[in-house]
Amino acid sequence: MGTNVTASAGKDVPVSVVLPFYLYAGLSFFVATLLLFFSSESLGGHHFQPKILAITHAMALGWGTMMILGASYQLVPVLVESKLQSIVLAKTSFWLAALGIPMLVYGFHTFQLNWISHLGGVAIVAAVLCYAINLAWSVSKSGTESVQAVFVLTASLWLLLTTAWGLLLLLNFSMSTFPADSLVYLSAHAHIGIIGWFLLLVMGVGSKLIPMFLISKYSQDKLLWLIYALTNGALVLFLLLELNPHLQISQYPSAAMMGAGLLVFAFYCRSAYQHRIRKKLDPQMKISLLAVALLLLSFSVLVALINLVDTGEDTGRLVFAYGFSIFFGWITAIILGMTFKTLPFIVWNLVYRHQSSRRKTPDPNALFSHTVFRVMFILYGLGFIGVFAGILIANHFIIQSGAFLMILAALLYVWNLGMVAMHKPENLNSHE
């Protein structure tokens, strides 16, 4: 069931559209782990540092966003039960983002926020605009009332606001695009991206994919609409309080609303798990479900952070732990798992869809090494725990040791990614 549905999703979207996003994201993940290893001494003091900004944007844009853009082009036809309207816009969004991201990351790393980084920012905003237009066009043409499609479309609009806001913050270093210093607006920019883009999209797509891959018939649109309202409401309230500090109101109300949304989403995932037909979970699904637990970890750190802000205590280490738990935690976990639930089906569909009726074809799961995947998962888990713990206790050696394990995990991820991408019928490897 899961194989057929996912494979059919790509019949109107060429692999040449989707695959570059996956490969670019994998290389970005590897580069980000290298930057983390060589910048581990920066994980202290204030979070507004060139190397930290470079790592954050490499993960947020190069890794998370590029992977999600590519996967969205494959999954939107499933969500809206229609075709993707423009292949040209999809390819254009890739090239604009692929060129803009390294220009921006380099600018942050060297803190040379000149015309190169500005041009990179403009290219990224243009890429997201192409993506949002394509998505809105596809949803409007489909006439669907899918709640998941609303999640994805709303998330794309939040992403457009995130990148546009970021470009204005970038320009604010050399010209007055905001009435105050860029640092004042940094938290708002970050949380529009974290909650509005990543979280909302992961919830929307996850509510479709998790039951699909578990072969679960569980579906509760009312719960999803409640999650949608709580998540968007929490973000709007957060921005209202963040941008109006004179109100002198704690962020606890927005955090409470966000926490309620997360708990309802966790309940939805648990219910889908309980109603599953497929009793045995593969490693890809285990790591994807682990992402839900890591999401709750990030929220716990956020609550602790709000408490420290309200009491006037130092928040330095918790800010790093919070950011790390988001980008290297739940976002990375769900991508690591879902990559090898979606990409093998995409490639299988390209290579075997015209042969499946004439001869026996391999299972899509045979297109990558499960041994490599398991080792990658272990290294990633140990590396994450090491860096997270090292940040909390301010131990440089532990941070660097964990970062090294994450480099190895990223290498194995890229290796397995390449194995799937370059698969040919004559090179079939048996399922390990």
C-alpha positions in Angstrom: 0.0 0.0 0.0 2.7 2.5 1.1 4.8 1.6 -1.9 2.1 2.0 -4.5 0.8 5.3 -3.1 4.2 6.9 -2.8 5.4 5.6 -6.2 2.4 6.9 -7.9 3.0 10.3 -6.4 5.9 10.9 -8.8 4.3 10.0 -12.1 3.8 13.6 -13.1 7.0 15.0 -11.5 10.3 14.0 -13.2 13.0 12.7 -11.0 15.3 15.4 -12.4 13.2 17.9 -10.5 13.3 16.1 -7.1 16.7 14.4 -7.0 18.9 17.6 -7.1 17.2 18.9 -3.9 18.0 15.6 -2.1 21.6 15.6 -3.2 22.2 19.2 -2.4 20.6 18.8 1.0 22.8 15.8 1.8 26.0 17.7 0.9 24.8 20.7 3.0 24.3 18.4 6.0 27.8 17.2 5.7 29.2 20.7 5.3 27.2 21.9 8.3 28.6 19.1 10.5 32.1 20.1 9.4 31.4 23.7 10.3 30.1 22.6 13.7 33.3 20.6 14.4 35.6 23.4 13.5 33.5 26.0 15.2 32.8 24.2 18.5 34.7 26.8 20.5 32.0 29.3 19.4 29.3 27.5 21.2 29.5 29.7 24.2 29.0 33.4 24.9 26.5 35.2 22.7 24.7 33.3 20.0 25.0 36.2 17.5 28.4 35.1 16.1 29.4 34.8 12.4 30.2 31.0 12.6 27.0 30.2 14.5 25.0 32.2 11.9 26.7 30.3 9.1 26.0 26.9 10.7 22.4 27.8 11.5 21.7 29.0 7.9 23.5 26.0 6.4 21.2 23.7 8.4 18.0 25.7 8.0 18.3 26.5 4.3 20.8 24.1 2.8 19.7 21.0 4.7 16.2 21.4 6.0 14.6 23.7 3.5 16.2 22.2 0.4 15.2 18.7 1.4 11.6 19.8 2.2 11.3 21.7 -1.1 12.3 18.6 -3.1 10.1 16.3 -1.1 7.2 18.7 -1.4 7.3 18.7 -5.2 7.0 14.9 -5.0 4.3 14.8 -2.3 2.1 17.8 -3.3 0.4 15.7 -6.0 -0.6 13.2 -3.3 -1.9 15.8 -0.9 -4.0 17.7 -3.5 -4.7 14.7 -5.8 -3.6 16.6 -8.8 -0.4 17.3 -10.7 2.3 19.9 -9.9 1.5 22.8 -12.1 4.9 24.0 -13.2 8.1 22.0 -13.7 9.9 25.2 -14.8 9.1 27.0 -11.5 10.3 23.9 -9.6 13.6 23.8 -11.4 14.0 27.5 -11.2 13.5 27.4 -7.4 16.3 24.9 -7.1 18.9 26.8 -9.1 18.1 30.1 -7.3 18.4 28.5 -3.9 21.4 26.4 -4.8 23.3 29.6 -5.9 22.0 31.8 -3.1 22.5 29.6 -0.1 26.4 29.3 -0.3 26.7 33.1 -1.0 24.7 33.8 2.2 26.4 31.2 4.4 29.9 32.4 3.2 28.9 36.0 4.0 27.8 35.0 7.5 30.9 32.8 8.1 33.3 35.7 7.1 30.9 38.3 8.3 31.3 40.2 5.0 27.7 41.2 4.6 28.3 42.9 1.3 26.6 42.7 -2.2 27.5 39.0 -2.5 25.5 38.0 0.6 22.7 40.5 -0.4 22.5 38.8 -3.8 22.4 35.4 -2.1 19.5 36.6 0.0 17.6 38.0 -3.0 18.1 34.6 -4.8 16.7 32.7 -1.8 13.6 34.9 -1.5 13.0 34.5 -5.3 13.4 30.7 -5.0 10.8 30.6 -2.2 8.5 32.8 -4.2 8.7 30.3 -7.1 7.9 27.5 -4.7 5.0 29.3 -3.0 3.4 30.3 -6.4 3.8 26.8 -7.7 2.2 25.3 -4.6 -0.7 27.8 -4.5 -1.3 27.3 -8.2 -1.4 23.5 -7.8 -3.7 23.6 -4.8 -6.1 26.1 -6.5 -6.3 24.0 -9.7 -6.9 20.8 -7.7 -10.0 22.1 -5.9 -9.1 19.9 -3.0 -10.1 20.5 0.6 -7.3 18.5 2.1 -6.3 19.8 5.5 -2.7 18.7 4.8 -2.6 20.8 1.7 -3.7 23.8 3.8 -0.8 23.1 6.3 1.7 23.0 3.4 0.4 26.1 1.7 0.3 28.1 4.9 3.9 26.9 5.8 5.1 28.1 2.4 3.7 31.6 3.1 5.5 31.6 6.5 8.7 30.6 4.7 8.3 33.5 2.3 7.9 35.8 5.2 10.9 34.2 7.0 13.2 34.7 4.0 12.0 38.2 3.2 12.4 39.2 6.8 15.9 37.7 6.8 16.8 39.7 3.7 15.7 42.9 5.4 17.7 42.1 8.5 20.7 41.5 6.3 20.3 44.8 4.6 19.8 46.5 8.0 23.5 46.1 8.7 24.3 48.6 6.0 21.1 50.6 5.6 18.2 51.3 7.9 15.5 48.9 6.9 14.4 48.5 10.5 14.1 51.2 13.2 16.4 49.3 15.5 19.4 46.9 15.4 19.0 43.6 13.6 19.5 41.7 16.8 16.2 43.0 18.2 14.3 41.2 15.4 16.4 38.1 15.2 14.2 35.9 17.5 11.1 36.8 15.6 12.8 35.9 12.3 14.0 32.6 13.7 10.7 31.5 15.1 8.7 32.4 12.0 11.0 29.9 10.3 11.0 27.3 13.0 7.3 27.3 13.9 5.7 28.7 10.8 7.8 26.8 8.2 9.4 23.7 9.7 7.0 22.7 12.4 3.8 23.5 10.5 5.0 21.7 7.4 6.3 18.7 9.3 3.0 18.3 11.1 1.0 18.6 7.9 3.1 16.2 5.8 3.7 13.9 8.8 0.0 13.6 9.4 -0.2 12.1 5.9 3.0 10.1 5.7 3.1 8.5 9.1 -0.3 6.7 8.8 0.6 5.9 5.2 3.9 4.2 6.0 2.4 2.5 9.1 -0.4 1.3 6.9 -2.8 2.9 9.4 -6.4 3.9 8.5 -6.4 6.4 11.4 -7.5 9.9 10.3 -9.0 12.8 12.3 -9.3 16.0 10.4 -10.8 17.8 13.4 -7.7 17.1 15.4 -5.5 18.4 12.5 -7.5 21.6 12.3 -7.1 22.0 16.0 -3.3 21.5 15.6 -3.3 24.0 12.8 -5.2 26.6 14.8 -3.0 26.1 18.0 0.3 26.3 16.0 -0.6 29.3 14.0 -2.2 31.0 17.0 0.9 30.4 19.1 3.2 31.9 16.5 1.0 35.0 16.0 0.8 35.5 19.8 4.6 35.0 20.1 5.3 37.6 17.4 2.8 40.1 19.0 4.6 39.8 22.4 8.1 39.7 20.9 7.7 42.8 18.8 5.9 44.7 21.5 8.2 44.4 24.6 6.5 47.4 26.2 3.5 45.1 26.9 5.8 43.4 29.5 3.9 40.1 29.1 5.7 36.7 29.4 5.9 34.3 26.5 4.3 31.6 28.7 0.8 32.0 27.0 2.3 31.4 23.5 4.4 28.5 24.9 1.3 27.0 26.5 -0.6 27.2 23.2 2.3 25.7 21.3 2.7 22.9 23.9 -1.0 22.1 23.5 -0.5 21.8 19.7 2.5 19.5 20.1 0.6 17.3 22.6 -2.4 17.0 20.2 0.0 16.1 17.4 1.8 13.5 19.5 -1.6 12.0 20.3 -2.4 11.9 16.6 0.8 10.1 15.9 0.3 7.7 18.8 -3.3 6.9 17.6 -2.0 6.3 14.0 0.6 3.9 15.5 -2.0 2.1 17.6 -4.3 1.6 14.5 -1.4 0.4 12.3 -1.7 -2.8 10.2 2.1 -3.1 9.8 3.1 -4.2 13.2 6.9 -4.4 12.7 8.5 -1.0 12.2 11.5 -0.5 10.0 14.4 1.6 11.2 13.4 4.5 9.0 10.0 4.8 10.7 11.6 4.4 14.2 13.9 7.4 13.6 11.0 9.4 12.1 8.9 8.7 15.2 11.9 9.6 17.4 11.7 13.1 15.8 8.4 13.6 17.7 10.2 12.9 21.0 13.0 15.3 20.0 10.4 17.9 19.2 9.1 17.7 22.7 12.8 18.0 24.0 13.2 21.3 22.0 9.9 22.6 23.5 11.2 21.7 27.1 14.4 23.7 26.5 12.3 26.6 25.2 10.2 26.6 28.4 13.4 26.6 30.5 14.7 29.4 28.3 11.5 31.6 28.8 11.9 31.0 32.6 15.5 32.3 32.5 14.6 35.3 30.5 11.8 36.2 32.9 14.2 35.9 35.9 16.9 37.8 34.2 19.5 35.0 34.4 22.1 34.1 31.7 20.6 32.2 28.8 23.7 31.7 26.7 24.1 27.9 26.9 20.4 27.2 26.7 20.0 29.3 23.5 22.7 27.1 21.9 21.0 23.9 23.2 17.7 25.1 22.0 18.9 25.9 18.4 21.0 22.7 18.3 18.0 20.5 19.4 15.9 22.0 16.6 18.2 21.9 13.6 20.4 18.9 14.5 17.6 17.2 16.5 14.0 16.8 15.4 14.4 18.4 11.9 17.4 16.2 11.1 15.8 13.1 12.7 12.7 13.3 10.6 14.7 13.9 7.4 17.1 11.0 8.0 14.2 8.7 8.4 11.9 10.0 5.7 14.7 10.2 3.1 14.9 6.5 2.9 11.1 6.0 3.0 10.6 8.4 0.0 13.6 8.5 -2.2 13.9 4.7 -2.9 10.3 4.8 -4.1 11.0 7.8 -6.3 14.0 6.1 -8.0 12.2 2.7 -8.1 9.4 4.4 -10.0 11.8 5.9 -12.5 13.8 2.6 -13.1 11.1 -0.1 -12.8 7.6 1.3 -13.4 7.6 0.1 -17.1 9.1 -3.3 -16.1 7.1 -4.3 -13.1 4.4 -6.0 -15.1 6.9 -8.0 -17.3 9.4 -9.3 -14.7 10.1 -9.5 -11.1 11.5 -6.2 -9.7 13.3 -5.5 -6.4 11.7 -4.1 -3.3 12.4 -0.3 -3.1 14.0 -1.0 0.3 16.7 -2.9 -1.5 18.0 0.2 -3.2 20.0 1.3 -0.1 22.2 -0.3 2.5 20.3 -1.0 5.7 23.6 -1.8 7.5 25.0 1.6 6.6 21.6 3.2 7.7 21.8 1.5 11.1 25.4 2.6 11.7 24.5 6.1 10.6 21.6 6.2 13.0 23.8 5.0 15.9 26.5 7.6 15.1 24.0 10.3 14.7 22.3 9.5 18.0 25.6 9.4 20.0 26.8 12.5 18.3 23.7 14.4 19.1 23.7 13.4 22.7 27.4 14.3 22.9 27.1 17.8 21.5 23.9 18.6 23.4 25.4 17.5 26.7 28.7 19.3 25.9 26.8 22.5 25.3 24.9 22.2 28.6 28.1 21.6 30.7 30.3 23.8 28.5 32.8 21.1 27.7 34.7 21.8 24.4 36.1 18.2 24.1 32.7 16.5 24.4 31.2 19.0 21.9 33.9 18.3 19.4 33.8 14.5 19.9 30.0 14.5 19.3 30.4 16.7 16.2 33.0 14.3 14.8 30.5 11.4 15.2 27.9 13.5 13.4 30.4 14.1 10.5 30.7 10.3 10.1 26.9 10.0 10.2 26.6 12.7 7.5 29.2 10.9 5.4 27.2 7.6 5.6 24.0 9.4 4.8 25.5 10.9 1.7 27.0 7.5 0.7 23.5 5.8 1.0 21.9 8.8 -0.8 24.3 8.4 -3.7 23.7 4.6 -3.7 19.9 5.2 -4.3 20.4 8.1 -6.7 22.8 6.1 -9.0 20.9 2.9 -8.9 20.7 1.0 -12.1 18.9 -2.4 -12.7 22.2 -4.2 -13.5 23.7 -2.9 -10.3 21.0 -4.2 -8.0 22.2 -4.9 -4.5 20.4 -7.5 -2.5 18.4 -6.4 0.6 20.8 -6.6 3.5 
